[in-house]
Amino acid sequence: PGERYRLLTTSDSGWFYDLAVDINETNGMVKVNRLSHAPQGMPVSITDQGQPLMAVMLYRAVHAINPNITLMDVIQYWSLLLFALALIPIFLIGKELGGDLAGCLAAFFAAFLTSTIYWMKFGSFDREASQLVLGAWIIYLTIRLFKAPRGHIPTFMILAGSVYGIFGLTWGVGALYLAPVIIGGLILVLLAGFIGKLARKTAGLIRSAFLTIRENLYLIIGVVGMLVVMTLMFYVGGGDPMIWK
């Protein structure tokens, strides 16, 4: 792709590369992409800037060790690096749900998804790679939150909410797609407990509902707390907390 492979290879890679260049040059977030939609430029949402910001942070760390490394070098290998790292939480998700074999199979099959191969290739700087690695960590940490003893729930609540907040600053609308998984999981847990009590006839309708909520109170607090942490991070980063509306 181009002389000495100095070309970006997917649809929106140039847009996000522009943002990374601007962040690196100005040491601040981007309000207008000056290289897009001449002559006035194109306004840039805060939820487009998580990935370029992380890439610039990586570039500066690597550049400090090897000054010959350019921002384009980091951008071109960005998706390959994040794809490799994403296999770690994908393995951990499978392991949590079905053991080591399930984890290995999950990582193996994830490595051969055609969509993943397309979006994670050399020279791709679309945010799919960031969505994959952050989304996988959110799901893993959410599973750990649901399985955690009471004393460890705050830890996983903060970790999951923090990663979720970074996801929101990388792709704001996409953060809403994960919410039904998290909230729906809590609803399924509550429904299973409620129906189980009714089936065993241990209590009436109202009392079964009360007992189910009481038994899962810490989990409810953990899930709500996770969403609060996410919203706070999103707000501090410059996002609009009314995105939930």
MIDOSE-1310 file (N, C-alpha, C; in nm, 2 decimals, decimal comma, always signed):
residues 245
pger	+0,08/-0,12/+0,00/+0,00/+0,00/+0,00/+0,09/+0,13/+0,00; +0,13/+0,17/-0,12/+0,20/+0,29/-0,13/+0,35/+0,27/-0,12; +0,43/+0,37/-0,15/+0,57/+0,36/-0,14/+0,62/+0,34/+0,00; +0,70/+0,23/+0,02/+0,75/+0,20/+0,15/+0,63/+0,17/+0,25
yrll	+0,51/+0,14/+0,20/+0,40/+0,11/+0,29/+0,36/+0,23/+0,37; +0,38/+0,35/+0,33/+0,35/+0,47/+0,41/+0,21/+0,52/+0,38; +0,11/+0,43/+0,39/-0,03/+0,46/+0,35/-0,12/+0,39/+0,45; -0,23/+0,46/+0,49/-0,33/+0,41/+0,57/-0,43/+0,33/+0,48
ttsd	-0,49/+0,22/+0,54/-0,55/+0,12/+0,45/-0,70/+0,10/+0,47; -0,76/+0,17/+0,56/-0,91/+0,16/+0,58/-0,98/+0,29/+0,58; -1,11/+0,29/+0,57/-1,19/+0,41/+0,54/-1,16/+0,53/+0,62; -1,17/+0,52/+0,75/-1,16/+0,64/+0,84/-1,03/+0,65/+0,91
sgwf	-0,93/+0,58/+0,86/-0,80/+0,58/+0,92/-0,74/+0,72/+0,91; -0,76/+0,79/+0,80/-0,70/+0,92/+0,78/-0,76/+1,02/+0,87; -0,89/+1,01/+0,90/-0,96/+1,10/+0,99/-0,89/+1,09/+1,13; -0,88/+0,97/+1,18/-0,82/+0,95/+1,32/-0,67/+0,99/+1,32
ydla	-0,60/+0,96/+1,21/-0,46/+1,00/+1,20/-0,45/+1,16/+1,21; -0,54/+1,23/+1,14/-0,54/+1,38/+1,15/-0,55/+1,42/+1,30; -0,64/+1,35/+1,37/-0,66/+1,39/+1,51/-0,54/+1,36/+1,60; -0,47/+1,25/+1,57/-0,35/+1,21/+1,64/-0,24/+1,31/+1,62
vdin	-0,23/+1,36/+1,49/-0,12/+1,46/+1,46/-0,15/+1,59/+1,53; -0,28/+1,63/+1,54/-0,32/+1,75/+1,60/-0,29/+1,74/+1,75; -0,33/+1,63/+1,81/-0,31/+1,61/+1,96/-0,16/+1,62/+1,99; -0,08/+1,55/+1,91/+0,06/+1,55/+1,93/+0,13/+1,69/+1,92
etng	+0,08/+1,77/+1,82/+0,14/+1,90/+1,80/+0,09/+2,00/+1,90; -0,03/+1,99/+1,94/-0,09/+2,10/+2,03/-0,09/+2,06/+2,18; -0,07/+1,94/+2,21/-0,07/+1,89/+2,35/-0,21/+1,91/+2,41; -0,31/+1,90/+2,33/-0,45/+1,92/+2,38/-0,55/+1,85/+2,29
mvkv	-0,67/+1,85/+2,33/-0,78/+1,78/+2,25/-0,81/+1,86/+2,13; -0,88/+1,80/+2,03/-0,90/+1,86/+1,90/-1,05/+1,91/+1,90; -1,06/+2,04/+1,86/-1,20/+2,09/+1,84/-1,24/+2,09/+1,69; -1,15/+2,11/+1,60/-1,18/+2,11/+1,46/-1,07/+2,04/+1,39
nrls	-1,10/+1,95/+1,30/-1,00/+1,88/+1,21/-0,98/+1,98/+1,10; -0,86/+2,04/+1,10/-0,83/+2,14/+1,00/-0,80/+2,09/+0,86; -0,78/+1,96/+0,85/-0,75/+1,90/+0,72/-0,87/+1,83/+0,66; -0,99/+1,85/+0,72/-1,11/+1,79/+0,66/-1,21/+1,90/+0,64
hapq	-1,29/+1,89/+0,53/-1,40/+1,98/+0,50/-1,35/+2,12/+0,49; -1,27/+2,15/+0,39/-1,22/+2,28/+0,37/-1,33/+2,38/+0,34; -1,32/+2,51/+0,37/-1,21/+2,57/+0,43/-1,22/+2,58/+0,58; -1,33/+2,56/+0,64/-1,35/+2,58/+0,78/-1,31/+2,46/+0,87
gmpv	-1,29/+2,35/+0,81/-1,26/+2,23/+0,89/-1,38/+2,16/+0,94; -1,37/+2,05/+1,00/-1,48/+1,97/+1,05/-1,48/+1,96/+1,20; -1,59/+2,00/+1,27/-1,59/+1,98/+1,42/-1,57/+1,84/+1,46; -1,49/+1,82/+1,57/-1,46/+1,69/+1,62/-1,52/+1,66/+1,76
sitd	-1,59/+1,55/+1,77/-1,66/+1,51/+1,89/-1,55/+1,46/+1,99; -1,57/+1,48/+2,12/-1,48/+1,43/+2,22/-1,48/+1,28/+2,22; -1,59/+1,22/+2,17/-1,59/+1,07/+2,17/-1,52/+1,01/+2,05; -1,45/+1,09/+1,97/-1,37/+1,05/+1,86/-1,22/+1,05/+1,90
qgqp	-1,19/+1,09/+2,02/-1,05/+1,13/+2,05/-0,98/+1,03/+2,15; -1,05/+0,93/+2,20/-0,99/+0,84/+2,29/-0,87/+0,76/+2,22; -0,90/+0,71/+2,10/-0,80/+0,63/+2,03/-0,68/+0,71/+1,99; -0,70/+0,83/+1,92/-0,58/+0,91/+1,89/-0,50/+0,95/+2,01
lmav	-0,57/+0,98/+2,12/-0,49/+1,02/+2,24/-0,41/+0,90/+2,29; -0,47/+0,78/+2,30/-0,39/+0,67/+2,34/-0,27/+0,64/+2,25; -0,29/+0,66/+2,12/-0,19/+0,63/+2,02/-0,07/+0,73/+2,04; -0,11/+0,86/+2,06/+0,00/+0,96/+2,09/+0,07/+0,93/+2,22
mlyr	+0,00/+0,88/+2,32/+0,07/+0,85/+2,44/+0,17/+0,73/+2,42; +0,13/+0,63/+2,34/+0,22/+0,52/+2,31/+0,34/+0,57/+2,22; +0,31/+0,66/+2,13/+0,41/+0,71/+2,04/+0,52/+0,79/+2,12; +0,48/+0,87/+2,22/+0,57/+0,95/+2,30/+0,66/+0,86/+2,38
avha	+0,60/+0,75/+2,44/+0,67/+0,66/+2,52/+0,78/+0,59/+2,43; +0,74/+0,54/+2,32/+0,83/+0,47/+2,23/+0,94/+0,56/+2,17; +0,90/+0,68/+2,14/+0,99/+0,78/+2,08/+1,09/+0,82/+2,18; +1,06/+0,82/+2,31/+1,16/+0,86/+2,41/+1,27/+0,76/+2,41
inpn	+1,24/+0,63/+2,38/+1,34/+0,53/+2,38/+1,41/+0,52/+2,25; +1,34/+0,54/+2,14/+1,40/+0,54/+2,00/+1,35/+0,66/+1,92; +1,43/+0,76/+1,92/+1,39/+0,88/+1,85/+1,36/+0,87/+1,70; +1,40/+0,75/+1,64/+1,38/+0,73/+1,50/+1,23/+0,69/+1,47
itlm	+1,16/+0,65/+1,58/+1,02/+0,61/+1,56/+0,93/+0,73/+1,53; +0,85/+0,72/+1,43/+0,76/+0,83/+1,40/+0,62/+0,80/+1,44; +0,53/+0,90/+1,45/+0,39/+0,88/+1,48/+0,33/+0,79/+1,38; +0,36/+0,80/+1,25/+0,30/+0,71/+1,15/+0,34/+0,56/+1,18
dviq	+0,47/+0,54/+1,23/+0,51/+0,40/+1,26/+0,41/+0,34/+1,36; +0,38/+0,42/+1,46/+0,29/+0,37/+1,57/+0,15/+0,35/+1,51; +0,10/+0,44/+1,43/-0,03/+0,44/+1,37/-0,04/+0,31/+1,29; +0,06/+0,28/+1,21/+0,05/+0,17/+1,12/+0,04/+0,03/+1,19
ywsl	+0,11/+0,03/+1,30/+0,11/-0,10/+1,38/+0,00/-0,10/+1,49; -0,07/+0,00/+1,50/-0,17/+0,02/+1,61/-0,27/-0,10/+1,62; -0,33/-0,12/+1,51/-0,44/-0,23/+1,51/-0,38/-0,37/+1,53; -0,26/-0,39/+1,47/-0,20/-0,52/+1,49/-0,17/-0,54/+1,64
llfa	-0,11/-0,44/+1,70/-0,08/-0,45/+1,85/-0,20/-0,47/+1,93; -0,31/-0,39/+1,91/-0,43/-0,40/+1,99/-0,50/-0,53/+1,97; -0,50/-0,58/+1,84/-0,56/-0,71/+1,82/-0,49/-0,82/+1,89; -0,36/-0,82/+1,90/-0,28/-0,92/+1,97/-0,32/-0,91/+2,12
lali	-0,32/-0,79/+2,17/-0,36/-0,77/+2,31/-0,50/-0,81/+2,35; -0,59/-0,79/+2,25/-0,73/-0,82/+2,27/-0,75/-0,97/+2,29; -0,66/-1,06/+2,24/-0,68/-1,20/+2,26/-0,66/-1,24/+2,40; -0,60/-1,16/+2,48/-0,58/-1,19/+2,63/-0,72/-1,18/+2,70
pifl	-0,79/-1,07/+2,69/-0,92/-1,07/+2,76/-1,02/-1,17/+2,69; -1,01/-1,19/+2,56/-1,10/-1,29/+2,50/-1,07/-1,43/+2,56; -0,95/-1,46/+2,58/-0,91/-1,59/+2,64/-0,97/-1,60/+2,78; -0,95/-1,49/+2,86/-1,00/-1,48/+3,00/-1,15/-1,49/+3,01
igke	-1,22/-1,43/+2,91/-1,37/-1,45/+2,91/-1,41/-1,59/+2,89; -1,35/-1,66/+2,79/-1,38/-1,80/+2,77/-1,34/-1,88/+2,90; -1,23/-1,85/+2,96/-1,18/-1,93/+3,08/-1,28/-1,91/+3,19; -1,33/-1,79/+3,21/-1,43/-1,76/+3,32/-1,56/-1,84/+3,30
lggd	-1,60/-1,85/+3,17/-1,73/-1,91/+3,14/-1,72/-2,06/+3,12; -1,60/-2,11/+3,08/-1,59/-2,26/+3,05/-1,46/-2,32/+3,07; -1,37/-2,26/+3,14/-1,24/-2,32/+3,16/-1,13/-2,29/+3,06; -1,01/-2,35/+3,08/-0,90/-2,32/+2,99/-0,92/-2,35/+2,85
lagc	-0,98/-2,47/+2,82/-1,01/-2,51/+2,68/-1,10/-2,41/+2,61; -1,21/-2,37/+2,68/-1,30/-2,27/+2,63/-1,22/-2,14/+2,60; -1,13/-2,10/+2,69/-1,06/-1,98/+2,66/-0,97/-1,99/+2,54; -0,90/-2,10/+2,53/-0,81/-2,12/+2,41/-0,90/-2,12/+2,28
laaf	-1,01/-2,19/+2,28/-1,10/-2,19/+2,16/-1,15/-2,05/+2,13; -1,18/-1,97/+2,23/-1,23/-1,84/+2,21/-1,13/-1,75/+2,14; -1,00/-1,76/+2,19/-0,89/-1,68/+2,13/-0,86/-1,73/+1,99; -0,87/-1,86/+1,97/-0,83/-1,92/+1,84/-0,94/-1,87/+1,74
faaf	-1,06/-1,88/+1,77/-1,17/-1,85/+1,67/-1,17/-1,69/+1,65; -1,14/-1,62/+1,76/-1,14/-1,47/+1,74/-1,03/-1,43/+1,64; -0,92/-1,51/+1,64/-0,81/-1,47/+1,55/-0,84/-1,49/+1,41; -0,94/-1,56/+1,37/-0,97/-1,60/+1,24/-1,11/-1,54/+1,19
ltst	-1,16/-1,45/+1,26/-1,28/-1,38/+1,21/-1,25/-1,29/+1,10; -1,32/-1,30/+0,99/-1,28/-1,23/+0,87/-1,30/-1,08/+0,89; -1,40/-1,03/+0,97/-1,41/-0,89/+1,00/-1,29/-0,84/+1,07; -1,25/-0,92/+1,17/-1,13/-0,88/+1,25/-1,01/-0,87/+1,17
iywm	-0,99/-0,97/+1,08/-0,87/-0,97/+0,99/-0,87/-0,84/+0,90; -0,99/-0,80/+0,85/-0,99/-0,68/+0,77/-0,96/-0,55/+0,85; -1,02/-0,54/+0,96/-1,01/-0,41/+1,03/-0,88/-0,40/+1,11; -0,82/-0,51/+1,14/-0,70/-0,51/+1,22/-0,57/-0,52/+1,14
kfgs	-0,57/-0,50/+1,01/-0,45/-0,52/+0,93/-0,35/-0,40/+0,94; -0,24/-0,43/+0,89/-0,13/-0,32/+0,89/-0,18/-0,20/+0,82; -0,16/-0,08/+0,89/-0,20/+0,04/+0,83/-0,35/+0,08/+0,86; -0,42/+0,00/+0,94/-0,55/+0,04/+0,97/-0,55/+0,12/+1,10
fdre	-0,61/+0,24/+1,10/-0,62/+0,31/+1,22/-0,77/+0,35/+1,25; -0,86/+0,28/+1,19/-1,00/+0,29/+1,24/-1,01/+0,25/+1,38; -1,12/+0,28/+1,45/-1,12/+0,26/+1,60/-1,17/+0,12/+1,63; -1,19/+0,03/+1,53/-1,24/-0,11/+1,56/-1,14/-0,18/+1,65
asql	-1,01/-0,16/+1,64/-0,92/-0,23/+1,73/-0,94/-0,18/+1,87; -0,96/-0,05/+1,89/-0,98/+0,00/+2,03/-1,11/-0,05/+2,08; -1,21/-0,06/+2,00/-1,34/-0,11/+2,04/-1,33/-0,26/+2,08; -1,25/-0,33/+2,01/-1,24/-0,48/+2,04/-1,17/-0,50/+2,17
vlga	-1,05/-0,43/+2,19/-0,98/-0,46/+2,31/-1,05/-0,40/+2,44; -1,10/-0,28/+2,43/-1,17/-0,22/+2,54/-1,30/-0,30/+2,57; -1,38/-0,33/+2,46/-1,50/-0,41/+2,48/-1,48/-0,54/+2,55; -1,37/-0,61/+2,50/-1,34/-0,74/+2,56/-1,31/-0,73/+2,71
wiiy	-1,23/-0,63/+2,74/-1,19/-0,61/+2,89/-1,32/-0,57/+2,97; -1,41/-0,49/+2,91/-1,53/-0,45/+2,98/-1,61/-0,58/+3,01; -1,63/-0,67/+2,91/-1,71/-0,79/+2,93/-1,64/-0,88/+3,04; -1,51/-0,89/+3,03/-1,44/-0,98/+3,13/-1,45/-0,92/+3,27
ltir	-1,43/-0,79/+3,28/-1,44/-0,73/+3,42/-1,58/-0,73/+3,47; -1,68/-0,73/+3,38/-1,82/-0,74/+3,42/-1,85/-0,88/+3,47; -1,80/-0,98/+3,40/-1,82/-1,12/+3,45/-1,75/-1,13/+3,59; -1,63/-1,08/+3,61/-1,57/-1,09/+3,74/-1,65/-1,01/+3,84
lfka	-1,71/-0,90/+3,81/-1,79/-0,83/+3,90/-1,91/-0,91/+3,94; -1,97/-0,98/+3,85/-2,09/-1,06/+3,88/-2,05/-1,18/+3,97; -1,93/-1,23/+3,95/-1,89/-1,35/+4,03/-1,81/-1,32/+4,16; -1,78/-1,19/+4,18/-1,69/-1,16/+4,29/-1,76/-1,17/+4,42
prgh	-1,69/-1,21/+4,53/-1,74/-1,20/+4,66/-1,77/-1,05/+4,70; -1,85/-1,03/+4,80/-1,89/-0,90/+4,83/-1,78/-0,80/+4,85; -1,67/-0,85/+4,92/-1,56/-0,76/+4,95/-1,48/-0,72/+4,83; -1,49/-0,79/+4,72/-1,42/-0,76/+4,60/-1,50/-0,68/+4,50
iptf	-1,63/-0,67/+4,52/-1,72/-0,60/+4,42/-1,67/-0,46/+4,40; -1,63/-0,37/+4,50/-1,59/-0,24/+4,47/-1,47/-0,23/+4,37; -1,38/-0,33/+4,39/-1,26/-0,33/+4,30/-1,30/-0,35/+4,16; -1,38/-0,45/+4,13/-1,42/-0,47/+3,99/-1,52/-0,37/+3,94
mila	-1,59/-0,31/+4,03/-1,68/-0,20/+3,99/-1,60/-0,08/+3,94; -1,49/-0,05/+4,00/-1,41/+0,07/+3,96/-1,33/+0,03/+3,84; -1,28/-0,09/+3,83/-1,20/-0,13/+3,71/-1,29/-0,13/+3,59; -1,40/-0,20/+3,60/-1,49/-0,21/+3,48/-1,55/-0,07/+3,44
gsvy	-1,58/+0,01/+3,54/-1,63/+0,14/+3,51/-1,53/+0,23/+3,44; -1,40/+0,22/+3,49/-1,30/+0,30/+3,43/-1,27/+0,26/+3,28; -1,26/+0,13/+3,25/-1,24/+0,09/+3,12/-1,36/+0,13/+3,03; -1,48/+0,12/+3,09/-1,60/+0,16/+3,02/-1,60/+0,31/+2,98
gifg	-1,55/+0,39/+3,08/-1,54/+0,53/+3,05/-1,44/+0,56/+2,94; -1,33/+0,49/+2,93/-1,24/+0,51/+2,82/-1,30/+0,46/+2,69; -1,38/+0,36/+2,69/-1,45/+0,31/+2,57/-1,55/+0,43/+2,53; -1,62/+0,49/+2,62/-1,71/+0,60/+2,59/-1,64/+0,71/+2,52
ltwg	-1,51/+0,74/+2,56/-1,44/+0,85/+2,50/-1,38/+0,81/+2,37; -1,38/+0,68/+2,34/-1,33/+0,63/+2,21/-1,45/+0,62/+2,11; -1,56/+0,58/+2,16/-1,68/+0,56/+2,07/-1,80/+0,58/+2,16; -1,86/+0,70/+2,17/-1,96/+0,73/+2,26/-2,09/+0,65/+2,23
vgal	-2,14/+0,65/+2,11/-2,26/+0,58/+2,08/-2,24/+0,43/+2,10; -2,13/+0,37/+2,07/-2,10/+0,23/+2,10/-2,11/+0,19/+2,24; -2,08/+0,29/+2,33/-2,09/+0,26/+2,47/-2,23/+0,22/+2,51; -2,33/+0,28/+2,44/-2,47/+0,25/+2,47/-2,50/+0,10/+2,43
ylap	-2,43/+0,05/+2,33/-2,46/-0,09/+2,28/-2,42/-0,19/+2,39; -2,33/-0,16/+2,47/-2,28/-0,25/+2,58/-2,38/-0,25/+2,70; -2,45/-0,13/+2,72/-2,53/-0,12/+2,84/-2,63/-0,23/+2,85; -2,71/-0,27/+2,75/-2,81/-0,38/+2,76/-2,75/-0,51/+2,81
viig	-2,62/-0,53/+2,77/-2,55/-0,66/+2,81/-2,53/-0,65/+2,96; -2,48/-0,54/+3,01/-2,45/-0,53/+3,15/-2,58/-0,52/+3,24; -2,67/-0,43/+3,20/-2,80/-0,42/+3,28/-2,88/-0,54/+3,26; -2,88/-0,60/+3,14/-2,96/-0,72/+3,11/-2,91/-0,84/+3,19
glil	-2,78/-0,84/+3,21/-2,72/-0,95/+3,29/-2,77/-0,94/+3,44; -2,78/-0,82/+3,49/-2,83/-0,80/+3,63/-2,98/-0,84/+3,63; -3,05/-0,80/+3,53/-3,20/-0,84/+3,53/-3,22/-0,99/+3,53; -3,13/-1,06/+3,45/-3,14/-1,20/+3,44/-3,11/-1,27/+3,57
vlla	-3,01/-1,22/+3,64/-2,98/-1,27/+3,77/-3,09/-1,25/+3,87; -3,15/-1,14/+3,87/-3,27/-1,11/+3,96/-3,39/-1,19/+3,92; -3,41/-1,21/+3,80/-3,53/-1,29/+3,75/-3,51/-1,44/+3,79; -3,39/-1,49/+3,77/-3,36/-1,63/+3,81/-3,38/-1,65/+3,96
gfig	-3,33/-1,56/+4,04/-3,35/-1,57/+4,18/-3,50/-1,56/+4,22; -3,57/-1,47/+4,16/-3,71/-1,45/+4,19/-3,79/-1,57/+4,15; -3,77/-1,62/+4,03/-3,85/-1,73/+3,98/-3,82/-1,86/+4,06; -3,69/-1,87/+4,10/-3,65/-1,99/+4,18/-3,72/-1,99/+4,31
klar	-3,73/-1,88/+4,37/-3,81/-1,87/+4,50/-3,95/-1,90/+4,49; -4,01/-1,85/+4,38/-4,15/-1,88/+4,35/-4,17/-2,03/+4,32; -4,08/-2,09/+4,25/-4,09/-2,23/+4,22/-4,08/-2,32/+4,34; -4,00/-2,28/+4,43/-3,98/-2,36/+4,55/-4,09/-2,33/+4,66
ktag	-4,17/-2,22/+4,63/-4,28/-2,18/+4,71/-4,23/-2,15/+4,85; -4,11/-2,09/+4,86/-4,06/-2,05/+4,99/-4,12/-1,92/+5,04; -4,18/-1,84/+4,95/-4,24/-1,71/+4,99/-4,34/-1,67/+4,89; -4,42/-1,57/+4,92/-4,52/-1,52/+4,83/-4,45/-1,43/+4,73
lirs	-4,53/-1,36/+4,64/-4,48/-1,28/+4,53/-4,40/-1,16/+4,58; -4,45/-1,09/+4,68/-4,39/-0,97/+4,72/-4,26/-1,00/+4,80; -4,27/-1,10/+4,89/-4,16/-1,14/+4,97/-4,05/-1,20/+4,89; -4,08/-1,28/+4,78/-3,98/-1,33/+4,69/-3,90/-1,22/+4,63
aflt	-3,98/-1,12/+4,58/-3,91/-1,01/+4,52/-3,82/-0,94/+4,62; -3,86/-0,92/+4,74/-3,78/-0,85/+4,84/-3,66/-0,93/+4,88; -3,67/-1,06/+4,89/-3,56/-1,15/+4,93/-3,46/-1,15/+4,81; -3,51/-1,15/+4,69/-3,41/-1,16/+4,58/-3,33/-1,03/+4,57
iren	-3,40/-0,91/+4,59/-3,32/-0,79/+4,59/-3,22/-0,78/+4,71; -3,27/-0,83/+4,82/-3,18/-0,83/+4,94/-3,05/-0,91/+4,92; -3,07/-1,03/+4,86/-2,96/-1,12/+4,84/-2,86/-1,07/+4,73; -2,91/-0,99/+4,64/-2,83/-0,94/+4,53/-2,80/-0,79/+4,55
lyli	-2,82/-0,74/+4,67/-2,81/-0,59/+4,69/-2,67/-0,54/+4,65; -2,57/-0,62/+4,69/-2,43/-0,58/+4,66/-2,40/-0,58/+4,51; -2,45/-0,68/+4,44/-2,43/-0,68/+4,30/-2,50/-0,56/+4,23; -2,62/-0,53/+4,28/-2,70/-0,42/+4,22/-2,62/-0,29/+4,24
igvv	-2,56/-0,27/+4,36/-2,48/-0,15/+4,39/-2,36/-0,15/+4,30; -2,30/-0,27/+4,28/-2,18/-0,28/+4,20/-2,21/-0,24/+4,05; -2,32/-0,29/+4,00/-2,35/-0,26/+3,86/-2,38/-0,11/+3,84; -2,46/-0,06/+3,94/-2,50/+0,09/+3,93/-2,37/+0,17/+3,95
gmlv	-2,28/+0,13/+4,04/-2,16/+0,20/+4,07/-2,07/+0,20/+3,94; -2,07/+0,08/+3,87/-1,99/+0,07/+3,75/-2,03/+0,18/+3,65; -2,16/+0,19/+3,63/-2,22/+0,29/+3,54/-2,19/+0,43/+3,58; -2,19/+0,45/+3,71/-2,16/+0,59/+3,77/-2,02/+0,62/+3,74
vmtl	-1,93/+0,53/+3,77/-1,78/+0,55/+3,74/-1,76/+0,58/+3,59; -1,83/+0,50/+3,51/-1,81/+0,53/+3,36/-1,86/+0,67/+3,33; -1,98/+0,71/+3,38/-2,03/+0,84/+3,35/-1,94/+0,95/+3,40; -1,88/+0,94/+3,52/-1,79/+1,04/+3,57/-1,67/+1,05/+3,49
mfyv	-1,61/+0,94/+3,44/-1,49/+0,94/+3,36/-1,53/+1,01/+3,23; -1,64/+0,98/+3,17/-1,69/+1,03/+3,05/-1,71/+1,18/+3,06; -1,76/+1,23/+3,17/-1,78/+1,37/+3,20/-1,65/+1,44/+3,22; -1,56/+1,39/+3,30/-1,43/+1,45/+3,32/-1,35/+1,46/+3,19
gggd	-1,37/+1,36/+3,10/-1,30/+1,36/+2,97/-1,36/+1,46/+2,87; -1,47/+1,53/+2,91/-1,53/+1,62/+2,82/-1,66/+1,57/+2,75; -1,71/+1,45/+2,79/-1,83/+1,40/+2,73/-1,95/+1,45/+2,80; -2,06/+1,43/+2,74/-2,19/+1,48/+2,79/-2,26/+1,36/+2,86
pmiw	-2,27/+1,37/+3,00/-2,34/+1,26/+3,07/-2,48/+1,23/+3,03; -2,54/+1,33/+2,96/-2,68/+1,31/+2,91/-2,69/+1,21/+2,79; -2,57/+1,16/+2,76/-2,57/+1,05/+2,65/-2,67/+0,94/+2,69; -2,69/+0,92/+2,82/-2,78/+0,81/+2,86/-2,92/+0,84/+2,82
k	-2,96/+0,96/+2,82/-3,09/+1,00/+2,78/-3,12/+0,96/+2,63
